[in-house]
Amino acid sequence: MKRNEQDGRLVGAQLAENIKRRRAELDVDQAELARRAELAVSEIAALEAGDRLPLASTLKKVADGLDCNLSDLLDGVRWVMPDDHHEGHIEREERRR
């Protein structure tokens, strides 16, 4: 698997986990989140399954619908800067909260 694919899967998995967690905290179902975010329920379901990486504008809508910051949705994802020996990449890290 290529590095970009691995990075995308890591981001998608963490994003899915964070969306589901926040939605549970608010006690709203996917349909209610979709309504709040002005997105289709199928879009929310795909994000929560980790099947889709959203555009920044979609991510902002989801954050608004969940009444949280964009950074909350990406909590647990860290960009590792490239150096002389390694390419830059994304890795999971311990969540802030």
Order of alpha helices (4+ residues) and beta strands (2+ residues): alpha-alpha-alpha-alpha-alpha-beta-beta
